[in-house]
């Protein structure tokens, strides 16, 4: 019984830590990035709360910025393709794992995709 209580307490604390780590979209911090997609990654993301699609974008000054796009399911359902080519992203600049990152509102590669409304509310 004592082991079960400790396990439940540990799980509750773990969920709290993950929830606190997830940055939120803030229209006041919106930026526009232009660069080249250097890497495409799918991983469980606290921003979207599911398996999310992310890209690393190399900016003109050489900086690499991680961009949180949308859940993989949403990207696949709407056939939003990401390639290793030039990109423009509009989104909220945040800090994620002690590094600058962007939560995308729009993503453009030949076609512009709206991922969130102007206030940052997701379309999924």
C-alpha positions as CSV (number, residue, x, y, z in Angstrom):
1,X,0.0,0.0,0.0
2,X,2.8,2.4,0.9
3,X,4.5,1.6,-2.5
4,X,1.3,2.4,-4.3
5,X,0.9,5.7,-2.6
6,X,4.5,6.7,-3.4
7,X,4.0,5.7,-7.0
8,X,0.8,7.8,-7.3
9,X,2.5,10.8,-5.7
10,X,5.5,10.5,-8.0
11,X,3.2,10.3,-11.1
12,X,1.2,13.4,-9.9
13,X,4.5,15.3,-9.4
14,X,5.7,14.2,-12.9
15,X,2.5,15.5,-14.6
16,X,2.8,18.8,-12.7
17,X,6.4,19.3,-13.9
18,X,5.5,18.5,-17.5
19,X,2.5,20.8,-17.5
20,X,4.7,23.7,-16.1
21,X,7.3,23.1,-18.8
22,X,4.9,23.6,-21.7
23,X,5.1,27.2,-23.1
24,X,1.9,28.9,-24.3
25,X,1.2,30.9,-27.4
26,X,1.4,34.6,-26.8
27,X,0.5,37.0,-29.7
28,X,2.6,39.7,-28.0
29,X,5.8,37.7,-28.7
30,X,4.9,37.0,-32.4
31,X,7.9,36.9,-34.8
32,X,8.4,36.1,-38.5
33,X,11.2,33.7,-39.3
34,X,12.8,33.2,-42.7
35,X,15.3,30.3,-43.1
36,X,15.9,26.8,-44.3
37,X,14.4,23.7,-42.7
38,X,17.4,21.6,-41.7
39,X,15.6,18.9,-39.7
40,X,12.1,17.5,-39.4
41,X,11.3,15.7,-36.1
42,X,8.2,14.1,-34.6
43,X,8.1,13.7,-30.8
44,X,5.7,13.8,-27.9
45,X,5.3,17.5,-27.3
46,X,4.0,19.3,-24.2
47,X,2.9,22.2,-26.4
48,X,0.4,20.2,-28.4
49,X,-0.1,17.5,-25.8
50,X,0.4,14.8,-28.4
51,X,2.9,13.5,-31.0
52,X,3.9,16.7,-32.7
53,X,5.7,17.7,-35.8
54,X,8.7,20.0,-35.3
55,X,11.3,21.5,-37.6
56,X,14.7,23.1,-37.0
57,X,15.1,26.2,-39.1
58,X,18.5,27.7,-39.9
59,X,18.2,31.5,-40.0
60,X,20.4,33.8,-42.1
61,X,22.7,34.5,-39.1
62,X,23.3,30.7,-38.6
63,X,21.1,30.4,-35.6
64,X,19.0,27.2,-35.4
65,X,15.5,27.7,-34.1
66,X,13.2,24.9,-33.1
67,X,9.6,25.4,-34.4
68,X,6.6,23.6,-33.0
69,X,4.2,23.1,-35.9
70,X,1.2,20.9,-35.0
71,X,0.2,17.4,-34.1
72,X,1.4,14.8,-36.7
73,X,-2.2,13.6,-37.1
74,X,-3.4,17.1,-38.1
75,X,-0.4,17.6,-40.5
76,X,-1.2,14.2,-42.1
77,X,-5.0,14.7,-42.3
78,X,-4.5,18.0,-44.1
79,X,-1.6,16.7,-46.2
80,X,0.8,19.5,-44.9
81,X,4.1,18.5,-46.3
82,X,7.4,19.8,-44.8
83,X,10.6,19.6,-46.8
84,X,14.2,20.7,-46.3
85,X,13.9,24.0,-48.2
86,X,13.2,27.6,-47.6
87,X,10.4,28.4,-45.1
88,X,8.6,31.3,-43.6
89,X,7.1,30.9,-40.1
90,X,5.0,33.3,-38.1
91,X,4.6,32.4,-34.5
92,X,5.1,33.1,-30.8
93,X,8.7,33.2,-29.6
94,X,9.0,31.1,-26.4
95,X,11.6,29.4,-24.2
96,X,11.5,25.6,-24.4
97,X,14.0,23.5,-22.5
98,X,16.0,26.6,-21.7
99,X,16.4,27.5,-25.4
100,X,14.5,29.9,-27.7
101,X,11.8,28.3,-29.8
102,X,8.7,29.3,-31.8
103,X,5.2,28.0,-31.7
104,X,4.0,28.3,-35.3
105,X,0.8,30.1,-36.2
106,X,1.5,30.0,-40.0
107,X,3.9,27.9,-42.0
108,X,4.8,28.6,-45.6
109,X,6.7,26.4,-48.1
110,X,5.2,27.1,-51.6
111,X,1.8,27.1,-49.8
112,X,0.8,28.9,-46.6
113,X,-0.8,26.8,-43.9
114,X,-2.8,28.4,-41.0
115,X,-2.1,26.2,-37.9
116,X,-3.6,28.6,-35.3
117,X,-5.9,31.6,-35.3
118,X,-4.5,35.1,-34.7
119,X,-4.8,34.6,-30.9
120,X,-2.9,31.4,-31.1
121,X,-5.8,29.0,-30.6
122,X,-5.0,25.7,-32.5
123,X,-7.2,24.6,-35.4
124,X,-6.9,21.0,-34.4
